[in-house]
């Protein structure tokens, strides 16, 4: 059972400010926001033979950087229409992967999850797992893992909806983060100044 990690780096960032700005390129602690999660994932995958990593992005600069890092990157030109389009691009990329495998969606604007929590999430991928996600207490968060037996349901998502409804429908294993900051995402420029 392989885990296919899809790094979703296509968000429109409408709450971030000027509509033409790409929040994922803004600096956080000295480097572009999206690089925090991507570098951590690269290190994890280098140590795990059961994992692959693909960047899904509509931004040329992010795909070029991924390629420089030796990471597969695919274009998702319709992502500005909503999260479901980014997920669909990822699922189409994985169309030849067996249903016994898993897909893990990691969002690029959530930089504070830890390797320890992510490894616990990966380790929930057993034959009886349908979905699993990182959370803190009752707060639901990302990353999220799905069995590829749910492939058709993921492809059927519409608009700006992710897999939350599937987690509720099919039962979701809750992986507790070590602190609430692991679930923080960067929605505004002010969020870039938050410290943990």
FENDA-V878849 format. One line per field, one symbol per residue. phi: phi as a letter, one per 40 degrees, with the letter a starting at -180 (. if undefined). psi: psi as a letter, one per 20 degrees, with the letter a starting at -180 (. if undefined). burial: # if it has 16 or more other ideal C-beta (glycine too) atoms within 10 Angstrom, else .. A space follows every 50 residues. Layout:
phi->???
psi->???
burial->???
//
This chain:
phi->.cbbcbccbbdcgcccidcccbcccccbfgaddccdcccccdcccccbcc bbbbcbacbdcccccdcccgbcabcbcccccidccccccccccccccccc cbbbcbccbbcbcbcccccccdcccbdcccaaacabgcccabcbbbcccc dccccccbgccccdcccccbgbccbcccacccccbbbbccccccbb
psi->oqoopoooliqhlhihcphiqohiiqpoljrpghhghghghggghhioij qrpppoqjpggghggghhjkpppqqmhjhiirhhhggggghhhjhjpqii aqppppqijnijqqgggghhghiinrhjpgqqqprocipqarrpppqjij ghhghiqqckpbjghhghgipppooprhrhhhiprohrhhhiiqq.
burial->.############..#.....###.#.#...#######.###.##..... #########..##.##....#.##.#..#..##########.##..#... #############...##.###.##...########...########### #..#..#....##..##..#.##.#.#....###.#....#.....
//
